[in-house]
Amino acid sequence: MPSGRRHRVVVVGAGFGGLAITKGLRDAPVDVVLVDANNFHTFQPLLYQVATAGLDDENVAYAVRGIFRRQRNVAVRMARVTDIDLDRQCLSLDRGQPLDYDTLVLAAGAVSNDFGVPGVTEHGFPLKSLDQALDLRTHVLDRFEQVAVRPELLGDGALDVVICGGGPTGVETAGGLMELYERVLEPDFRDLPVRRARIVLVEAGPRLLPGFSEQSSTRAADTLSELGVEVRCGVGVTRVEPTRVHLSDGTVMAAHTLVWAAGVKASPLAEALGVPLDRGGRVVVTDDLSLPDHPEVFAIGDIAAARDVQGELLPQVAQPAIQGGRHVARQITRRLAAAAGAVGNGADATSEPFRYVDKGSMATIGRNDAVAEFPSGRRLSGFIGWIAWLALHLVYLMGFRNRANVFVNWSWNYLTYDHGSRILAEWDRSRASDQRPRRRRYQLSE
């Protein structure tokens, strides 16, 4: 560390993990530089509501500089990391000068994984970033406007949607799209037989919500079926074309929209490190979340191959990232205190293993229905589960303004079925005209 400056911690990614560690270093004698390709934090669990016109994009995004306005030891850099030199302890960015660090924390999250299925990257709509949610919403609304002037497209599957992946994202998107179609767009497009449109949820595994109990999986399938969603388990997607989706059982579905919720993989930044990765492309870490040969580098959240006490990989969801960020913040503080002689001697004084605490899982299925499961074995479902899901997401949403706006939007949508976020601006229409999603550089945030 050069003389004349404090210990510098560089955090890559302003997702759940990046925010957690940065907040955890509030009182530490360090300077934190938070780097992300965007200047905002995205609340990813509600992206499907942006995609289904239930919320506006600004409801689930919050300016990073606003979050840390009062934290004096934080600087924010809006840039994409292009290279990491672990030996020189330096990051190369796509804008501005290289950035040196004393401690590096990789919280770069994950991106959608197409598993090599042909056509998914070109024609599918993943839901891992705000841009992607807006792409899907624009595409769906544009299809309705197209069919309004060319009704013959209805028979070609212009309004049909195939959702690949029966996890929480797929289930929530299926329920949200069905409500959008039947409660919002059908009254808007009175001359169109909207109920002829098909929303099909396919899952390659034997049941929906594979991380939940069979009881919750059955409830999700039954509820979606009652709503009108076609649920097909044991079937995968083998190829995607602009207006056709090929399934593993030989079925070819006429559908102009494919939502890809089949899985994620670690950020491409992991491959650029030149360090060991697991089979899922995640960075191999020690039990304190640091890199084996680089104790000054930590990896947390979706990019890290962190494990629980049974040796199982942690899920790529928010809680491991949040808890990992808090843990690493404590580790950095302990190391600095040890270096200053404030704690005991030896490696044990500055190294604690990460212990993940499973707080349960939740998924909303549709209006008035959700499932929640807790490690104690307790399970909530139906209206009670739905209220619990709403409350938890409001608590974790960043910023009072966003919480208030989301609560008002939810209340209005619930009472009136009037989703206000269905505006097609001129530049959105021009981007939707080629029936392909917008493609932007990969996101660094979780």
N, C-alpha and C positions, 0 to 999 in steps of 0.2 A: 504494500500500500504506500503510495507516494506520501512523503511528509507534507504536512499542511492541510490534509483533508481527512475527514472521518471515514470510517469503514463504509464502503459502498455496497449496497445490496441491490442487484438488478433483478427485477421480477418480470418474466415474460408471460403475458396473458392477464387480461383484466376480467377473467371469469370469476366463478365462485372461489376457487382456490387462490387466485392472485389477490382478490380483495381481502380474503381472510388473513393471508400472511402480512399484507401491507398494513392492515389495521392492527395486527398483533405486534408490529414493530413501532407502534405509535410512541412509546416511551423509551425505546432503545437508543443507545448512542450511535446511530447509524444514519446514513442518507440513503433513501430508497428511490430508485428510478423504476417506474412502472411503464413497461413497453407493451403496446398493443397496436394492431393494424387499424383499429377503430378508436375513436375518442369517446366511446360509450361502453357501458356494461350491458349485456343482454341477459334478461331473465328467461332462459331457454325453456323452462317448463310451460310457459304460456305462449310459445311461438305458434302452436297449432291454433290458438284463438285469433292470432293475427292472420294466419292463413285462411281461416274460415270466417273472417270479417266480424268477429266478435269484439276485437280490440284494435286500436290504432297502434302503429309501430312505436310511437313515443310513449305509450303506456307501459311497454316492457323494456324500454331502454333508458339509461340514466347516464348523464355525462360523467366521465371518470374524474375530471378535474373538480366537478361539483361535489363528488363524494369525499374528496380529500382536501377540500378548500381550507379546512381548519387544521389539517395535519401538516405542520411546518416542515417535517423532514421528508416529504414526498415530492418528487418531480415526475411529471407525466410526459412520455414521448410517444407521439402517434407515428409509428413506423413499423415496417415489417422486418423481421430478422432474416437476413439472407445467408449468414454464416456465423458459426461459433468456433473460435479458436480456444480450445480448452487449455492448451499449454501456455498461451500468452494471456489467458483470462480476458478475452476481448470479443465483443459482438460486432459484426458488420450489419449495418442497417440499410434499407433502400432509400433513406433520406437522412441527411445530416452526417456528422462525424462518427467514427467507430466509438463504441462505448466500453470502457474498461470496467471490471468488477472485482470485488474482493470475495463476495459470495453471490452465486447465481442461483435463482429459483426458476425452474421451468414449470409453468402452469399453462401450457399452450393448448390444452384440451384435446379434442378429437374432431375428426371430420367424418363425413358419411363414407361407408365402405360399400362399394358396388360388387364386391366379391368376384370381379371379373365378368359379370353378366353383360353380354353385348348390348349396347344401346342405352344402358342406365345413365351413364354420364352425359350422353347427348340429349336424352329425351325425358329423363326422370326428374322428379322434384324432391330433393331431400329437405329435411327440416332441422338443420343445425345452426342456421344463422338468420338474422333478421332479413337480409336480402333474399334468402331462399323462401322465407315465409311470405314476403311480399310478392315474389315471383309466382308462387302458387296461387295466391289470392287474385292477382292480376290475370293469370291464365284462366282460372275458372270463370271469373266475371266476363272476360272477353269471349269465352266460348258461348256464354248465354247471349251476349250481344250478337255474335255471329249467327247463332241459330235463329235469333229473332228475325233476321233478314233472309236467312236461308234455311227454312224449316227442314229441308231434306237432309241436312247434316245430322239431325236427331237420330235417324236410322243408322248412321255411320258411327255412332258412339261418341258424338261430339260432347255430350254432357256426361258421359259415363266416366267413372273414376275407378281405378284399381289401386288399392293401397297394399303394398307389400311389406309385411312385418306385423306380427300380432302382439308386440310388446305394448307398453303404455302409450308411446307416441302413436302407433298405428290405431290402437283402440280409441284413443281420445280424438284423433283426427277423423276417424270414421263417424263417430257420434256427432262431432261438430259439423262435418259436411252435410250429414243427413238433416240436421236441424236447419242449416243454412238453406238447403234446397227446399224443404217442405214448408218451413215457417216464414222464410224471408223471400226467397227468389220466386217461389210459385205465385204468391200474391203480386209480386212485381211484374212477372211475365205471364199475365192472365191468359194469353192466347196460346201459350206453349203447354203441351202435356208433360209437365216437369216430372210427374210421377212415373213416367216411362224410363227416366234416367236410372241407371244402376250404379250403386256404390258397392264395390266388392272388396272385402278384406281377405287377403290370402296369407296364410302362415305355413311355412315349410314344416314346422314341428307339429306334434299331435294335438296341441291345444293353444288357446290364446293365453296371454300373460304367463309365460313359462316360469317367471320368477315368483309367482304367487301360488297359493294353494289351488287344488283342483276345484274346490268349491267356488273360489273367486273367478277362476277361469270359466267355469260353467255359467256363472251369473253374467259375466261379460258377454259370452256368446249368446245367451238367451236374450239379454237386454238389447243387444245390437240387432238381433234377428227381429225382435218385436218392433224396433224402430224402422226396419226395412232394409238394413244392411245385409248383404249376402256374405256369409262367413264360410270360408273354405279352408280347412286345416289339412295338413299333410300334402300341400301343394305349393311349389315354389315357382318363381319366374325364371325362365331360361333365356328369353330374348325380348328386347323392347324396340318397337318401331314408333314413328311419330303418331300413328293412329291405331296401332295394334300391340297387344301384350300377349306373348306366348308363355303358356304355363307348362309345368313339368309333366302334367298328365296328357299333354297333346292338345289341350284346348287353346284356341286362338280367340282372344277377346277383342272386340272392336271397342276401343277406349282411347280418347284423345288425351287422357291425363293419367299418369302413373305417379303416385306418391311413394317415395322410397324410404321406408322406415325399418329396413331389415337389419341394420346394425351400423356400428361405427368402428373406426380405427384411430390410432393415435395420430396426432398432428404430423405432417411431413417433416416438421422440425426434428423429430426423433431420429429419423434416418440421417439427417445432416450432421448429427453429433459424432458419428463414427464410434459409438460405444455399443456394447451388447444389447440386443433387443430380444424380447420374448416372441413367441410365434404370432402374437397379435400386433407386433410392431411397437409395443410399449417399452420404455426404457427400464432396464433391470436396475433395481435399487437395493440398498442394504436395508436392514430393519429400522434404521432411523431416517429413511427416504433419501439418503445421499447416494451419489454414484460410487461404485466400488473403488475405483482408482482416483477419484476426484472428490474428496470429502467437502470441498468448498462449493460443490454443485449439488443441488437438490432437485428432485422431480416430484410433483404432486398431481393428484387428480387423474384425469383420463389418460395423460401421457405416461404415467408411471405404472410399472408392473408391481404395485404394492400388494401385500398379502395379509390376510387375517391370521389369527393365532392358530388356525387349523391348516394354514398353508394355502388356502384358496385365494385366487385373485379377487381383488375387490371390484365391485361393479363400477362401471363408468357412468356414475350419476353424481349429483351435487354433494351429498354428504361426505364421501371420502375426500373430495377436494377441499371442502370447508374444514374438516377435521385435520387433514394433512397440512393445510396452510397454517392453522393455529399451532400445530406441533412443530413445524419448521421454524416458526417465529420464536417459539420457546428455545429451540435448539440453538439458534443464532445468538439469542440473548445469553444463554448459558455459556457458550463458547467465548463470547466477549468478556463475560464476567470471570471465567476461568483464566483467560489471558491477563486480566487485570489483577488476578489473585483474590477475587472475591468469593470463589468457591474452592472446593477441595482439589487436590492434585489427581492426575491420572485420567485415562480416557473415559472411565465411567462417570466422571464428574461432568463431562461435556457431551455425553452421548446417551440418549434415551430411545428405546425402541418405540415405534409408532404402534399404538393400540387403537384399532378402529372399533367404534361402538355403533352397532347396527340399531338404527332408530325406527326401522320399519319401512314399508313401501305403500304407495298410494297410486291410484289411477281412477280418473273419472270416466264413466262410460257414456253418460248423457245427462240430460236435465234430471235433477233429483236422484241421481244414482251414481255411486262411486264405491270403490272397495279400498279398504285400508287394513293392512296387516302389521302386527307388531311382534317383536321377538318373544314377548311373554306368551304369545299364542292368542291374544285377544284380536278379534276381527270386527271391523265395522263395515256396514254395507248399506245400500239404499240411501234414503234421505239423510240419515245421521252421518254416513260416510261422506256424502256429498258436502254437507255443511263443514265437516272436519277438513275436507280437501280445500274448500274455499278459504277457510280461516288460516290454514297453514301457508297457503300460497300468498295470502295478503301479508302475513307476518314476515315472510322472507323476501318479499318484493322490496326493491331498493327505493327509498325516498317517500316522504309523506304525500307529496303531490301525486306520484304514481299510484300509491295505495288508494288515495281518495278517488282518482279518476277511474281506476279499475273497479272499485266498489260501486261507483255511480253507474258505470257502463254495465256491469253485471246486473244491477238492480233494474235498470231500464230495459235491458235485453230480456230479462226474466218476465217482466210485467207486460211488455209490448211486442216482443219478437221483432223489434225494429233494430237491426244491426246497422249502425251508421257508417261503419268503415267499409263501404262498398263503392267508393268513388274511383273511377278510372280517369286519371289525368292523361293529358295528351301524350306525354312522353312514355307513360306506362302502356298506352295503346300501341305506340310504335314499337315498343320492345316485345309486346305480346303478338304482334302480327305474324312473326315467323314461327309461332307455336313452339318456341324453344325457351327454356329458362335462361335468365341472365347468368353470366358466369363472371365472377370476380375472383380476385386472389383469395387464397385460403385464409380463414380467420384464425387469429391466435388465441382468442378468448374461448373459455369453456362455456 
